[in-house]
Amino acid sequence: MTKRILIVEDEPNIIESLSFLLDRAGYLVESEQDGAEAMARIDTFQPDLVILDVMLPNRSGFDILRDIDGLDTGPKVLMLTAKGQARDRQTAEEIGVTRFMTKPFSNSEIVLAVQEMLS
């Protein structure tokens, strides 16, 4: 069965490049740009993995991560952020993030991380 990935990111160029990379790697990919709409998309798409930005319009990635952590069978979460402060990483880990990466990242690094998380 093809694994599903939801990209929750507000930068269209990042969505486009990640979608292209992950589609070529054999995943079914959808995206959401608005933090307030992310949980509704998670409910309908039921992804195996959410790639989640921290800074989003209308709702933070940390808030969405808390909601995902509260689900009985929620997806794994790869959090991406331009903010690499230890405080952000610690907050994400306390909430329940599966993996945390800072921007910029290499294409091979992100694909490898996704493959490891979904294997």
Biopython code that builds the backbone (N, CA, C, O; Angstrom):
import numpy as np
from Bio.PDB.StructureBuilder import StructureBuilder

atoms = [
    (1, "MET", "N", (0.846, -1.189, 0.000)),
    (1, "MET", "CA", (0.000, 0.000, 0.000)),
    (1, "MET", "C", (0.889, 1.250, 0.000)),
    (1, "MET", "O", (1.870, 1.322, 0.740)),
    (2, "THR", "N", (0.545, 2.200, -0.812)),
    (2, "THR", "CA", (1.303, 3.438, -0.916)),
    (2, "THR", "C", (1.136, 4.271, 0.348)),
    (2, "THR", "O", (0.017, 4.498, 0.808)),
    (3, "LYS", "N", (2.245, 4.721, 0.901)),
    (3, "LYS", "CA", (2.225, 5.559, 2.102)),
    (3, "LYS", "C", (1.796, 6.970, 1.736)),
    (3, "LYS", "O", (2.136, 7.479, 0.668)),
    (4, "ARG", "N", (1.048, 7.591, 2.632)),
    (4, "ARG", "CA", (0.504, 8.935, 2.417)),
    (4, "ARG", "C", (1.279, 9.952, 3.250)),
    (4, "ARG", "O", (1.571, 9.731, 4.425)),
    (5, "ILE", "N", (1.602, 11.067, 2.607)),
    (5, "ILE", "CA", (2.316, 12.150, 3.284)),
    (5, "ILE", "C", (1.555, 13.450, 3.088)),
    (5, "ILE", "O", (1.177, 13.797, 1.969)),
    (6, "LEU", "N", (1.333, 14.165, 4.183)),
    (6, "LEU", "CA", (0.733, 15.496, 4.128)),
    (6, "LEU", "C", (1.799, 16.509, 4.485)),
    (6, "LEU", "O", (2.422, 16.419, 5.543)),
    (7, "ILE", "N", (2.007, 17.474, 3.603)),
    (7, "ILE", "CA", (2.946, 18.565, 3.844)),
    (7, "ILE", "C", (2.141, 19.764, 4.338)),
    (7, "ILE", "O", (1.265, 20.258, 3.629)),
    (8, "VAL", "N", (2.433, 20.230, 5.545)),
    (8, "VAL", "CA", (1.772, 21.421, 6.102)),
    (8, "VAL", "C", (2.857, 22.496, 6.169)),
    (8, "VAL", "O", (3.687, 22.520, 7.078)),
    (9, "GLU", "N", (2.821, 23.372, 5.188)),
    (9, "GLU", "CA", (3.899, 24.342, 4.955)),
    (9, "GLU", "C", (3.293, 25.544, 4.251)),
    (9, "GLU", "O", (2.430, 25.385, 3.388)),
    (10, "ASP", "N", (3.737, 26.757, 4.610)),
    (10, "ASP", "CA", (3.165, 27.955, 3.990)),
    (10, "ASP", "C", (3.979, 28.494, 2.816)),
    (10, "ASP", "O", (3.535, 29.426, 2.146)),
    (11, "GLU", "N", (5.146, 27.936, 2.553)),
    (11, "GLU", "CA", (5.966, 28.416, 1.443)),
    (11, "GLU", "C", (5.725, 27.552, 0.205)),
    (11, "GLU", "O", (6.118, 26.386, 0.182)),
    (12, "PRO", "N", (5.078, 28.116, -0.833)),
    (12, "PRO", "CA", (4.737, 27.335, -2.020)),
    (12, "PRO", "C", (5.931, 26.637, -2.685)),
    (12, "PRO", "O", (5.793, 25.519, -3.180)),
    (13, "ASN", "N", (7.102, 27.289, -2.700)),
    (13, "ASN", "CA", (8.249, 26.653, -3.351)),
    (13, "ASN", "C", (8.726, 25.420, -2.588)),
    (13, "ASN", "O", (9.190, 24.459, -3.202)),
    (14, "ILE", "N", (8.620, 25.431, -1.276)),
    (14, "ILE", "CA", (8.983, 24.255, -0.479)),
    (14, "ILE", "C", (7.954, 23.146, -0.703)),
    (14, "ILE", "O", (8.323, 21.981, -0.848)),
    (15, "ILE", "N", (6.681, 23.498, -0.731)),
    (15, "ILE", "CA", (5.637, 22.510, -1.010)),
    (15, "ILE", "C", (5.890, 21.865, -2.367)),
    (15, "ILE", "O", (5.838, 20.642, -2.501)),
    (16, "GLU", "N", (6.161, 22.690, -3.365)),
    (16, "GLU", "CA", (6.370, 22.178, -4.720)),
    (16, "GLU", "C", (7.573, 21.229, -4.787)),
    (16, "GLU", "O", (7.477, 20.149, -5.370)),
    (17, "SER", "N", (8.688, 21.623, -4.202)),
    (17, "SER", "CA", (9.874, 20.775, -4.286)),
    (17, "SER", "C", (9.710, 19.497, -3.470)),
    (17, "SER", "O", (10.095, 18.423, -3.932)),
    (18, "LEU", "N", (9.149, 19.589, -2.271)),
    (18, "LEU", "CA", (8.925, 18.386, -1.466)),
    (18, "LEU", "C", (7.920, 17.454, -2.140)),
    (18, "LEU", "O", (8.118, 16.239, -2.158)),
    (19, "SER", "N", (6.860, 18.006, -2.683)),
    (19, "SER", "CA", (5.856, 17.188, -3.362)),
    (19, "SER", "C", (6.474, 16.437, -4.531)),
    (19, "SER", "O", (6.215, 15.248, -4.718)),
    (20, "PHE", "N", (7.286, 17.126, -5.310)),
    (20, "PHE", "CA", (7.952, 16.504, -6.454)),
    (20, "PHE", "C", (8.873, 15.375, -5.999)),
    (20, "PHE", "O", (8.812, 14.266, -6.530)),
    (21, "LEU", "N", (9.721, 15.660, -5.020)),
    (21, "LEU", "CA", (10.678, 14.660, -4.515)),
    (21, "LEU", "C", (9.972, 13.423, -3.967)),
    (21, "LEU", "O", (10.337, 12.293, -4.291)),
    (22, "LEU", "N", (8.974, 13.647, -3.146)),
    (22, "LEU", "CA", (8.308, 12.537, -2.478)),
    (22, "LEU", "C", (7.395, 11.762, -3.417)),
    (22, "LEU", "O", (7.226, 10.553, -3.258)),
    (23, "ASP", "N", (6.811, 12.438, -4.382)),
    (23, "ASP", "CA", (6.026, 11.752, -5.408)),
    (23, "ASP", "C", (6.942, 10.826, -6.222)),
    (23, "ASP", "O", (6.591, 9.677, -6.489)),
    (24, "ARG", "N", (8.106, 11.332, -6.607)),
    (24, "ARG", "CA", (9.070, 10.513, -7.363)),
    (24, "ARG", "C", (9.575, 9.333, -6.544)),
    (24, "ARG", "O", (9.951, 8.301, -7.101)),
    (25, "ALA", "N", (9.584, 9.484, -5.218)),
    (25, "ALA", "CA", (10.025, 8.398, -4.341)),
    (25, "ALA", "C", (8.908, 7.372, -4.096)),
    (25, "ALA", "O", (9.120, 6.375, -3.407)),
    (26, "GLY", "N", (7.717, 7.623, -4.663)),
    (26, "GLY", "CA", (6.638, 6.648, -4.601)),
    (26, "GLY", "C", (5.577, 6.878, -3.550)),
    (26, "GLY", "O", (4.792, 5.977, -3.255)),
    (27, "TYR", "N", (5.539, 8.073, -2.977)),
    (27, "TYR", "CA", (4.551, 8.379, -1.949)),
    (27, "TYR", "C", (3.374, 9.149, -2.544)),
    (27, "TYR", "O", (3.520, 9.837, -3.554)),
    (28, "LEU", "N", (2.212, 9.029, -1.910)),
    (28, "LEU", "CA", (1.038, 9.824, -2.257)),
    (28, "LEU", "C", (1.102, 11.087, -1.409)),
    (28, "LEU", "O", (1.081, 11.008, -0.180)),
    (29, "VAL", "N", (1.178, 12.243, -2.047)),
    (29, "VAL", "CA", (1.453, 13.497, -1.338)),
    (29, "VAL", "C", (0.330, 14.504, -1.550)),
    (29, "VAL", "O", (-0.136, 14.712, -2.671)),
    (30, "GLU", "N", (-0.093, 15.122, -0.453)),
    (30, "GLU", "CA", (-1.008, 16.262, -0.486)),
    (30, "GLU", "C", (-0.408, 17.351, 0.387)),
    (30, "GLU", "O", (0.539, 17.109, 1.136)),
    (31, "SER", "N", (-0.971, 18.564, 0.285)),
    (31, "SER", "CA", (-0.430, 19.665, 1.075)),
    (31, "SER", "C", (-1.538, 20.561, 1.610)),
    (31, "SER", "O", (-2.664, 20.577, 1.114)),
    (32, "GLU", "N", (-1.165, 21.303, 2.644)),
    (32, "GLU", "CA", (-2.045, 22.299, 3.252)),
    (32, "GLU", "C", (-1.175, 23.469, 3.662)),
    (32, "GLU", "O", (-0.120, 23.270, 4.265)),
    (33, "GLN", "N", (-1.600, 24.700, 3.344)),
    (33, "GLN", "CA", (-0.808, 25.881, 3.651)),
    (33, "GLN", "C", (-1.280, 26.617, 4.902)),
    (33, "GLN", "O", (-0.543, 27.444, 5.439)),
    (34, "ASP", "N", (-2.464, 26.342, 5.365)),
    (34, "ASP", "CA", (-3.054, 27.075, 6.465)),
    (34, "ASP", "C", (-3.089, 26.218, 7.728)),
    (34, "ASP", "O", (-3.639, 25.117, 7.725)),
    (35, "GLY", "N", (-2.502, 26.727, 8.798)),
    (35, "GLY", "CA", (-2.464, 25.983, 10.049)),
    (35, "GLY", "C", (-3.840, 25.654, 10.601)),
    (35, "GLY", "O", (-4.028, 24.599, 11.207)),
    (36, "ALA", "N", (-4.805, 26.542, 10.401)),
    (36, "ALA", "CA", (-6.150, 26.314, 10.925)),
    (36, "ALA", "C", (-6.866, 25.179, 10.198)),
    (36, "ALA", "O", (-7.782, 24.571, 10.751)),
    (37, "GLU", "N", (-6.460, 24.892, 8.973)),
    (37, "GLU", "CA", (-7.103, 23.843, 8.169)),
    (37, "GLU", "C", (-6.387, 22.501, 8.252)),
    (37, "GLU", "O", (-6.881, 21.505, 7.724)),
    (38, "ALA", "N", (-5.237, 22.461, 8.902)),
    (38, "ALA", "CA", (-4.385, 21.264, 8.880)),
    (38, "ALA", "C", (-5.059, 20.032, 9.480)),
    (38, "ALA", "O", (-4.986, 18.951, 8.895)),
    (39, "MET", "N", (-5.705, 20.169, 10.620)),
    (39, "MET", "CA", (-6.305, 18.994, 11.259)),
    (39, "MET", "C", (-7.462, 18.433, 10.431)),
    (39, "MET", "O", (-7.648, 17.217, 10.379)),
    (40, "ALA", "N", (-8.231, 19.293, 9.793)),
    (40, "ALA", "CA", (-9.309, 18.802, 8.927)),
    (40, "ALA", "C", (-8.724, 17.989, 7.771)),
    (40, "ALA", "O", (-9.274, 16.954, 7.395)),
    (41, "ARG", "N", (-7.608, 18.461, 7.208)),
    (41, "ARG", "CA", (-6.961, 17.725, 6.118)),
    (41, "ARG", "C", (-6.392, 16.407, 6.626)),
    (41, "ARG", "O", (-6.451, 15.398, 5.924)),
    (42, "ILE", "N", (-5.839, 16.405, 7.841)),
    (42, "ILE", "CA", (-5.324, 15.166, 8.432)),
    (42, "ILE", "C", (-6.471, 14.169, 8.610)),
    (42, "ILE", "O", (-6.308, 12.981, 8.330)),
    (43, "ASP", "N", (-7.611, 14.637, 9.066)),
    (43, "ASP", "CA", (-8.769, 13.756, 9.266)),
    (43, "ASP", "C", (-9.252, 13.146, 7.954)),
    (43, "ASP", "O", (-9.604, 11.966, 7.919)),
    (44, "THR", "N", (-9.275, 13.923, 6.883)),
    (44, "THR", "CA", (-9.801, 13.410, 5.617)),
    (44, "THR", "C", (-8.772, 12.601, 4.828)),
    (44, "THR", "O", (-9.125, 11.598, 4.209)),
    (45, "PHE", "N", (-7.516, 13.018, 4.840)),
    (45, "PHE", "CA", (-6.468, 12.357, 4.053)),
    (45, "PHE", "C", (-5.862, 11.158, 4.786)),
    (45, "PHE", "O", (-5.395, 10.214, 4.149)),
    (46, "GLN", "N", (-5.866, 11.191, 6.098)),
    (46, "GLN", "CA", (-5.312, 10.143, 6.954)),
    (46, "GLN", "C", (-3.881, 9.756, 6.549)),
    (46, "GLN", "O", (-3.627, 8.622, 6.145)),
    (47, "PRO", "N", (-2.953, 10.717, 6.665)),
    (47, "PRO", "CA", (-1.578, 10.455, 6.253)),
    (47, "PRO", "C", (-0.842, 9.535, 7.234)),
    (47, "PRO", "O", (-1.186, 9.447, 8.412)),
    (48, "ASP", "N", (0.170, 8.864, 6.713)),
    (48, "ASP", "CA", (1.070, 8.075, 7.547)),
    (48, "ASP", "C", (2.129, 8.973, 8.169)),
    (48, "ASP", "O", (2.681, 8.669, 9.227)),
    (49, "LEU", "N", (2.401, 10.085, 7.494)),
    (49, "LEU", "CA", (3.426, 11.035, 7.930)),
    (49, "LEU", "C", (2.962, 12.450, 7.618)),
    (49, "LEU", "O", (2.407, 12.711, 6.551)),
    (50, "VAL", "N", (3.191, 13.354, 8.553)),
    (50, "VAL", "CA", (2.943, 14.782, 8.330)),
    (50, "VAL", "C", (4.288, 15.486, 8.401)),
    (50, "VAL", "O", (5.021, 15.358, 9.382)),
    (51, "ILE", "N", (4.602, 16.231, 7.346)),
    (51, "ILE", "CA", (5.770, 17.112, 7.358)),
    (51, "ILE", "C", (5.225, 18.477, 7.736)),
    (51, "ILE", "O", (4.443, 19.070, 6.992)),
    (52, "LEU", "N", (5.638, 18.975, 8.895)),
    (52, "LEU", "CA", (4.978, 20.103, 9.535)),
    (52, "LEU", "C", (5.943, 21.253, 9.783)),
    (52, "LEU", "O", (6.969, 21.082, 10.440)),
    (53, "ASP", "N", (5.609, 22.419, 9.257)),
    (53, "ASP", "CA", (6.375, 23.634, 9.524)),
    (53, "ASP", "C", (5.957, 24.178, 10.892)),
    (53, "ASP", "O", (4.830, 23.953, 11.331)),
    (54, "VAL", "N", (6.852, 24.886, 11.556)),
    (54, "VAL", "CA", (6.516, 25.477, 12.851)),
    (54, "VAL", "C", (5.696, 26.746, 12.663)),
    (54, "VAL", "O", (4.647, 26.910, 13.286)),
    (55, "MET", "N", (6.177, 27.649, 11.798)),
    (55, "MET", "CA", (5.515, 28.934, 11.628)),
    (55, "MET", "C", (4.555, 28.871, 10.447)),
    (55, "MET", "O", (4.968, 28.815, 9.289)),
    (56, "LEU", "N", (3.266, 28.882, 10.769)),
    (56, "LEU", "CA", (2.201, 28.792, 9.773)),
    (56, "LEU", "C", (1.191, 29.901, 9.997)),
    (56, "LEU", "O", (1.071, 30.406, 11.114)),
    (57, "PRO", "N", (0.467, 30.288, 8.969)),
    (57, "PRO", "CA", (-0.601, 31.266, 9.181)),
    (57, "PRO", "C", (-1.764, 30.638, 9.958)),
    (57, "PRO", "O", (-2.136, 29.490, 9.713)),
    (58, "ASN", "N", (-2.316, 31.383, 10.869)),
    (58, "ASN", "CA", (-3.537, 31.069, 11.612)),
    (58, "ASN", "C", (-3.420, 30.016, 12.703)),
    (58, "ASN", "O", (-4.345, 29.864, 13.501)),
    (59, "ARG", "N", (-2.311, 29.286, 12.764)),
    (59, "ARG", "CA", (-2.130, 28.289, 13.821)),
    (59, "ARG", "C", (-0.702, 27.775, 13.743)),
    (59, "ARG", "O", (-0.195, 27.538, 12.647)),
    (60, "SER", "N", (-0.047, 27.600, 14.879)),
    (60, "SER", "CA", (1.352, 27.175, 14.844)),
    (60, "SER", "C", (1.480, 25.663, 14.658)),
    (60, "SER", "O", (0.563, 24.897, 14.953)),
    (61, "GLY", "N", (2.635, 25.269, 14.166)),
    (61, "GLY", "CA", (2.937, 23.850, 14.043)),
    (61, "GLY", "C", (2.924, 23.147, 15.393)),
    (61, "GLY", "O", (2.558, 21.974, 15.475)),
    (62, "PHE", "N", (3.320, 23.852, 16.456)),
    (62, "PHE", "CA", (3.294, 23.257, 17.790)),
    (62, "PHE", "C", (1.859, 22.928, 18.210)),
    (62, "PHE", "O", (1.613, 21.879, 18.805)),
    (63, "ASP", "N", (0.911, 23.822, 17.903)),
    (63, "ASP", "CA", (-0.497, 23.556, 18.228)),
    (63, "ASP", "C", (-1.002, 22.335, 17.467)),
    (63, "ASP", "O", (-1.703, 21.492, 18.026)),
    (64, "ILE", "N", (-0.644, 22.249, 16.195)),
    (64, "ILE", "CA", (-1.066, 21.104, 15.377)),
    (64, "ILE", "C", (-0.425, 19.822, 15.905)),
    (64, "ILE", "O", (-1.076, 18.779, 15.972)),
    (65, "LEU", "N", (0.842, 19.902, 16.276)),
    (65, "LEU", "CA", (1.535, 18.739, 16.839)),
    (65, "LEU", "C", (0.839, 18.248, 18.105)),
    (65, "LEU", "O", (0.716, 17.040, 18.310)),
    (66, "ARG", "N", (0.385, 19.161, 18.954)),
    (66, "ARG", "CA", (-0.345, 18.774, 20.165)),
    (66, "ARG", "C", (-1.630, 18.029, 19.804)),
    (66, "ARG", "O", (-1.969, 17.028, 20.435)),
    (67, "ASP", "N", (-2.341, 18.520, 18.787)),
    (67, "ASP", "CA", (-3.570, 17.851, 18.357)),
    (67, "ASP", "C", (-3.276, 16.455, 17.801)),
    (67, "ASP", "O", (-3.998, 15.503, 18.095)),
    (68, "ILE", "N", (-2.226, 16.337, 17.004)),
    (68, "ILE", "CA", (-1.847, 15.037, 16.439)),
    (68, "ILE", "C", (-1.465, 14.078, 17.561)),
    (68, "ILE", "O", (-1.839, 12.906, 17.538)),
    (69, "ASP", "N", (-0.723, 14.576, 18.538)),
    (69, "ASP", "CA", (-0.285, 13.735, 19.655)),
    (69, "ASP", "C", (-1.481, 13.207, 20.445)),
    (69, "ASP", "O", (-1.390, 12.152, 21.074)),
    (70, "GLY", "N", (-2.585, 13.920, 20.418)),
    (70, "GLY", "CA", (-3.782, 13.495, 21.129)),
    (70, "GLY", "C", (-4.611, 12.458, 20.389)),
    (70, "GLY", "O", (-5.556, 11.912, 20.960)),
    (71, "LEU", "N", (-4.285, 12.171, 19.140)),
    (71, "LEU", "CA", (-5.020, 11.171, 18.369)),
    (71, "LEU", "C", (-4.613, 9.767, 18.807)),
    (71, "LEU", "O", (-3.459, 9.538, 19.168)),
    (72, "ASP", "N", (-5.549, 8.838, 18.775)),
    (72, "ASP", "CA", (-5.242, 7.460, 19.151)),
    (72, "ASP", "C", (-4.224, 6.823, 18.202)),
    (72, "ASP", "O", (-3.271, 6.182, 18.646)),
    (73, "THR", "N", (-4.426, 6.999, 16.926)),
    (73, "THR", "CA", (-3.515, 6.420, 15.927)),
    (73, "THR", "C", (-3.072, 7.509, 14.963)),
    (73, "THR", "O", (-3.334, 7.432, 13.763)),
    (74, "GLY", "N", (-2.414, 8.501, 15.484)),
    (74, "GLY", "CA", (-1.987, 9.630, 14.667)),
    (74, "GLY", "C", (-0.781, 9.302, 13.813)),
    (74, "GLY", "O", (-0.084, 8.317, 14.053)),
    (75, "PRO", "N", (-0.541, 10.132, 12.815)),
    (75, "PRO", "CA", (0.605, 9.941, 11.931)),
    (75, "PRO", "C", (1.917, 10.299, 12.629)),
    (75, "PRO", "O", (1.924, 10.977, 13.656)),
    (76, "LYS", "N", (3.013, 9.836, 12.058)),
    (76, "LYS", "CA", (4.328, 10.286, 12.491)),
    (76, "LYS", "C", (4.483, 11.720, 12.022)),
    (76, "LYS", "O", (3.830, 12.139, 11.066)),
    (77, "VAL", "N", (5.349, 12.478, 12.693)),
    (77, "VAL", "CA", (5.517, 13.897, 12.353)),
    (77, "VAL", "C", (6.992, 14.226, 12.190)),
    (77, "VAL", "O", (7.809, 13.976, 13.077)),
    (78, "LEU", "N", (7.311, 14.796, 11.029)),
    (78, "LEU", "CA", (8.630, 15.352, 10.752)),
    (78, "LEU", "C", (8.454, 16.858, 10.766)),
    (78, "LEU", "O", (7.819, 17.417, 9.871)),
    (79, "MET", "N", (9.010, 17.523, 11.771)),
    (79, "MET", "CA", (8.848, 18.959, 11.907)),
    (79, "MET", "C", (10.020, 19.666, 11.239)),
    (79, "MET", "O", (11.181, 19.357, 11.510)),
    (80, "LEU", "N", (9.706, 20.614, 10.367)),
    (80, "LEU", "CA", (10.690, 21.434, 9.674)),
    (80, "LEU", "C", (10.574, 22.861, 10.174)),
    (80, "LEU", "O", (9.475, 23.390, 10.340)),
    (81, "THR", "N", (11.724, 23.477, 10.411)),
    (81, "THR", "CA", (11.667, 24.861, 10.839)),
    (81, "THR", "C", (12.917, 25.611, 10.423)),
    (81, "THR", "O", (14.004, 25.040, 10.335)),
    (82, "ALA", "N", (12.748, 26.887, 10.170)),
    (82, "ALA", "CA", (13.890, 27.758, 9.915)),
    (82, "ALA", "C", (14.507, 28.177, 11.232)),
    (82, "ALA", "O", (15.629, 28.681, 11.277)),
    (83, "LYS", "N", (13.764, 27.963, 12.299)),
    (83, "LYS", "CA", (14.239, 28.310, 13.638)),
    (83, "LYS", "C", (14.914, 27.087, 14.243)),
    (83, "LYS", "O", (14.241, 26.108, 14.567)),
    (84, "GLY", "N", (16.222, 27.128, 14.397)),
    (84, "GLY", "CA", (16.946, 25.974, 14.895)),
    (84, "GLY", "C", (17.283, 26.033, 16.363)),
    (84, "GLY", "O", (18.154, 25.296, 16.823)),
    (85, "GLN", "N", (16.615, 26.893, 17.113)),
    (85, "GLN", "CA", (16.932, 27.020, 18.531)),
    (85, "GLN", "C", (16.649, 25.724, 19.276)),
    (85, "GLN", "O", (15.698, 25.004, 18.971)),
    (86, "ALA", "N", (17.489, 25.447, 20.252)),
    (86, "ALA", "CA", (17.325, 24.248, 21.079)),
    (86, "ALA", "C", (15.962, 24.250, 21.770)),
    (86, "ALA", "O", (15.373, 23.190, 21.986)),
    (87, "ARG", "N", (15.466, 25.420, 22.110)),
    (87, "ARG", "CA", (14.164, 25.535, 22.782)),
    (87, "ARG", "C", (13.046, 24.978, 21.896)),
    (87, "ARG", "O", (12.159, 24.275, 22.381)),
    (88, "ASP", "N", (13.091, 25.291, 20.603)),
    (88, "ASP", "CA", (12.063, 24.787, 19.678)),
    (88, "ASP", "C", (12.135, 23.270, 19.562)),
    (88, "ASP", "O", (11.109, 22.589, 19.576)),
    (89, "ARG", "N", (13.352, 22.747, 19.449)),
    (89, "ARG", "CA", (13.536, 21.296, 19.356)),
    (89, "ARG", "C", (13.017, 20.624, 20.631)),
    (89, "ARG", "O", (12.330, 19.606, 20.564)),
    (90, "GLN", "N", (13.348, 21.196, 21.784)),
    (90, "GLN", "CA", (12.909, 20.621, 23.054)),
    (90, "GLN", "C", (11.390, 20.653, 23.164)),
    (90, "GLN", "O", (10.784, 19.674, 23.600)),
    (91, "THR", "N", (10.774, 21.750, 22.781)),
    (91, "THR", "CA", (9.312, 21.849, 22.818)),
    (91, "THR", "C", (8.683, 20.785, 21.940)),
    (91, "THR", "O", (7.747, 20.102, 22.357)),
    (92, "ALA", "N", (9.194, 20.640, 20.722)),
    (92, "ALA", "CA", (8.657, 19.650, 19.787)),
    (92, "ALA", "C", (8.811, 18.236, 20.340)),
    (92, "ALA", "O", (7.890, 17.425, 20.242)),
    (93, "GLU", "N", (9.952, 17.945, 20.908)),
    (93, "GLU", "CA", (10.189, 16.607, 21.458)),
    (93, "GLU", "C", (9.297, 16.333, 22.665)),
    (93, "GLU", "O", (8.830, 15.209, 22.847)),
    (94, "GLU", "N", (9.061, 17.344, 23.485)),
    (94, "GLU", "CA", (8.174, 17.172, 24.645)),
    (94, "GLU", "C", (6.738, 16.894, 24.208)),
    (94, "GLU", "O", (6.022, 16.140, 24.867)),
    (95, "ILE", "N", (6.321, 17.495, 23.111)),
    (95, "ILE", "CA", (4.959, 17.296, 22.617)),
    (95, "ILE", "C", (4.816, 15.924, 21.967)),
    (95, "ILE", "O", (3.762, 15.297, 22.072)),
    (96, "GLY", "N", (5.872, 15.450, 21.294)),
    (96, "GLY", "CA", (5.782, 14.123, 20.689)),
    (96, "GLY", "C", (6.192, 14.045, 19.233)),
    (96, "GLY", "O", (5.747, 13.149, 18.516)),
    (97, "VAL", "N", (7.028, 14.961, 18.781)),
    (97, "VAL", "CA", (7.484, 14.919, 17.400)),
    (97, "VAL", "C", (8.309, 13.648, 17.169)),
    (97, "VAL", "O", (9.027, 13.198, 18.062)),
    (98, "THR", "N", (8.202, 13.080, 15.975)),
    (98, "THR", "CA", (8.973, 11.898, 15.634)),
    (98, "THR", "C", (10.393, 12.285, 15.238)),
    (98, "THR", "O", (11.359, 11.624, 15.619)),
    (99, "ARG", "N", (10.506, 13.372, 14.464)),
    (99, "ARG", "CA", (11.821, 13.840, 14.021)),
    (99, "ARG", "C", (11.755, 15.342, 13.783)),
    (99, "ARG", "O", (10.701, 15.869, 13.429)),
    (100, "PHE", "N", (12.868, 16.030, 13.973)),
    (100, "PHE", "CA", (12.948, 17.484, 13.867)),
    (100, "PHE", "C", (14.107, 17.818, 12.935)),
    (100, "PHE", "O", (15.218, 17.329, 13.138)),
    (101, "MET", "N", (13.868, 18.640, 11.918)),
    (101, "MET", "CA", (14.917, 19.064, 10.987)),
    (101, "MET", "C", (14.830, 20.568, 10.770)),
    (101, "MET", "O", (13.746, 21.152, 10.799)),
    (102, "THR", "N", (15.992, 21.189, 10.552)),
    (102, "THR", "CA", (16.013, 22.623, 10.287)),
    (102, "THR", "C", (16.187, 22.891, 8.800)),
    (102, "THR", "O", (16.801, 22.110, 8.071)),
    (103, "LYS", "N", (15.630, 24.017, 8.374)),
    (103, "LYS", "CA", (15.805, 24.498, 7.008)),
    (103, "LYS", "C", (17.091, 25.322, 6.979)),
    (103, "LYS", "O", (17.408, 25.963, 7.981)),
    (104, "PRO", "N", (17.821, 25.335, 5.915)),
    (104, "PRO", "CA", (17.608, 24.546, 4.701)),
    (104, "PRO", "C", (18.048, 23.108, 4.905)),
    (104, "PRO", "O", (18.869, 22.808, 5.772)),
    (105, "PHE", "N", (17.493, 22.232, 4.097)),
    (105, "PHE", "CA", (17.831, 20.820, 4.137)),
    (105, "PHE", "C", (18.123, 20.374, 2.711)),
    (105, "PHE", "O", (17.670, 21.005, 1.756)),
    (106, "SER", "N", (18.870, 19.299, 2.567)),
    (106, "SER", "CA", (19.156, 18.792, 1.224)),
    (106, "SER", "C", (18.038, 17.840, 0.802)),
    (106, "SER", "O", (17.353, 17.255, 1.641)),
    (107, "ASN", "N", (17.867, 17.696, -0.499)),
    (107, "ASN", "CA", (16.847, 16.788, -1.025)),
    (107, "ASN", "C", (17.075, 15.367, -0.533)),
    (107, "ASN", "O", (16.139, 14.692, -0.105)),
    (108, "SER", "N", (18.327, 14.916, -0.597)),
    (108, "SER", "CA", (18.618, 13.541, -0.181)),
    (108, "SER", "C", (18.364, 13.360, 1.310)),
    (108, "SER", "O", (17.913, 12.296, 1.734)),
    (109, "GLU", "N", (18.646, 14.377, 2.106)),
    (109, "GLU", "CA", (18.437, 14.302, 3.548)),
    (109, "GLU", "C", (16.951, 14.128, 3.882)),
    (109, "GLU", "O", (16.602, 13.322, 4.745)),
    (110, "ILE", "N", (16.090, 14.869, 3.214)),
    (110, "ILE", "CA", (14.662, 14.792, 3.518)),
    (110, "ILE", "C", (14.079, 13.465, 3.049)),
    (110, "ILE", "O", (13.274, 12.861, 3.758)),
    (111, "VAL", "N", (14.476, 13.001, 1.859)),
    (111, "VAL", "CA", (13.970, 11.723, 1.363)),
    (111, "VAL", "C", (14.423, 10.582, 2.267)),
    (111, "VAL", "O", (13.638, 9.685, 2.576)),
    (112, "LEU", "N", (15.671, 10.610, 2.687)),
    (112, "LEU", "CA", (16.184, 9.577, 3.581)),
    (112, "LEU", "C", (15.432, 9.583, 4.916)),
    (112, "LEU", "O", (15.075, 8.525, 5.436)),
    (113, "ALA", "N", (15.198, 10.759, 5.460)),
    (113, "ALA", "CA", (14.460, 10.864, 6.727)),
    (113, "ALA", "C", (13.064, 10.277, 6.590)),
    (113, "ALA", "O", (12.608, 9.543, 7.467)),
    (114, "VAL", "N", (12.383, 10.597, 5.492)),
    (114, "VAL", "CA", (11.029, 10.081, 5.260)),
    (114, "VAL", "C", (11.069, 8.559, 5.119)),
    (114, "VAL", "O", (10.251, 7.859, 5.716)),
    (115, "GLN", "N", (11.997, 8.056, 4.347)),
    (115, "GLN", "CA", (12.116, 6.598, 4.161)),
    (115, "GLN", "C", (12.350, 5.901, 5.491)),
    (115, "GLN", "O", (11.743, 4.865, 5.759)),
    (116, "GLU", "N", (13.217, 6.450, 6.322)),
    (116, "GLU", "CA", (13.495, 5.859, 7.639)),
    (116, "GLU", "C", (12.258, 5.878, 8.519)),
    (116, "GLU", "O", (11.975, 4.906, 9.220)),
    (117, "MET", "N", (11.526, 6.971, 8.486)),
    (117, "MET", "CA", (10.355, 7.107, 9.345)),
    (117, "MET", "C", (9.209, 6.183, 8.919)),
    (117, "MET", "O", (8.421, 5.738, 9.754)),
    (118, "LEU", "N", (9.125, 5.901, 7.626)),
    (118, "LEU", "CA", (8.009, 5.101, 7.126)),
    (118, "LEU", "C", (8.353, 3.636, 6.857)),
    (118, "LEU", "O", (7.527, 2.880, 6.345)),
    (119, "SER", "N", (9.568, 3.247, 7.204)),
    (119, "SER", "CA", (9.947, 1.842, 6.956)),
    (119, "SER", "C", (9.531, 0.940, 8.098)),
    (119, "SER", "O", (9.771, -0.267, 8.052)),
]
sb = StructureBuilder()
sb.init_structure("model")
sb.init_model(0)
sb.init_chain("A")
sb.init_seg("    ")
for serial, (resi, resn, name, xyz) in enumerate(atoms, 1):
    if name == "N":
        sb.init_residue(resn, " ", resi, " ")
    sb.init_atom(name, np.array(xyz, "f"), 0.0, 1.0, " ", f" {name:<3s}", serial, name[0])
structure = sb.get_structure()
